[in-house]
Amino acid sequence: MSENTKMATTKKGIRMILIGFLVMVAGFILMMGGGVKDPQVFNWAMFDFRRLVAAPLVILCGVVIVIVAIMKRPAETEDNRK
């Protein structure tokens, strides 16, 4: 059995993953709205900049943050070399 019982990610990496998920949730919140009560009325608000451009970019930034947090190698210290 291996004696290496350390986690693959550090506390900083886990914090970055949580930040990435929060950024993605913010993007989905930006995408919400634009509904109307009367289904016979067309609402042009669903085609605004916030829902079509800004929200997907925010979600994509969150995904990139999570990927970087997972792939980032922890800093090499004297304790890690043993």
C-alpha positions in Angstrom: 0.0 0.0 0.0 1.1 3.5 -0.7 1.9 5.7 2.2 1.0 8.9 0.3 -2.3 9.9 2.0 -2.2 13.6 0.9 -5.1 15.0 -1.1 -4.5 15.6 -4.8 -5.6 19.2 -4.5 -4.6 21.8 -2.0 -6.8 24.1 0.1 -6.1 26.8 -2.4 -7.2 24.6 -5.2 -10.4 23.7 -3.5 -11.1 27.3 -2.8 -10.5 28.1 -6.5 -12.9 25.3 -7.5 -15.6 26.8 -5.2 -15.0 30.3 -6.7 -15.3 28.8 -10.2 -18.7 27.2 -9.3 -19.9 30.5 -7.8 -18.9 32.3 -11.0 -20.9 29.8 -13.0 -23.9 30.2 -10.8 -23.7 34.0 -11.3 -23.7 33.4 -15.0 -26.8 31.3 -14.8 -28.5 34.0 -12.7 -27.6 36.5 -15.3 -29.3 34.3 -17.9 -32.6 34.1 -16.0 -35.6 36.3 -16.7 -37.3 37.6 -19.8 -40.6 35.7 -19.2 -44.1 37.2 -19.7 -47.4 36.3 -18.1 -49.3 36.3 -21.4 -48.1 33.6 -23.8 -49.6 35.5 -26.7 -47.2 38.4 -26.3 -43.7 38.1 -27.7 -41.0 39.5 -25.4 -37.9 40.9 -27.1 -36.1 41.1 -23.7 -34.9 37.5 -24.1 -32.6 38.7 -26.9 -30.6 41.3 -25.0 -26.9 41.5 -24.6 -26.9 40.2 -21.0 -28.6 36.9 -21.8 -26.9 36.2 -25.2 -23.3 37.3 -24.6 -22.5 38.3 -21.0 -24.0 35.3 -19.2 -22.4 32.6 -21.4 -19.0 34.4 -21.1 -19.3 34.5 -17.3 -20.2 30.7 -17.3 -17.2 30.0 -19.6 -14.9 32.0 -17.2 -16.2 29.8 -14.3 -15.4 26.7 -16.2 -11.9 27.9 -17.0 -11.3 28.7 -13.3 -12.4 25.2 -12.3 -10.2 23.6 -14.9 -7.2 25.7 -13.9 -7.8 24.8 -10.2 -7.9 21.1 -11.0 -4.9 21.1 -13.3 -2.7 23.4 -11.3 0.2 21.6 -9.7 0.9 22.4 -6.1 4.0 24.4 -5.3 7.1 22.2 -4.6 8.3 22.6 -1.0 10.7 20.8 1.2 7.8 18.9 2.9 6.3 17.8 -0.5 9.7 16.3 -1.7 9.8 13.7 1.1 
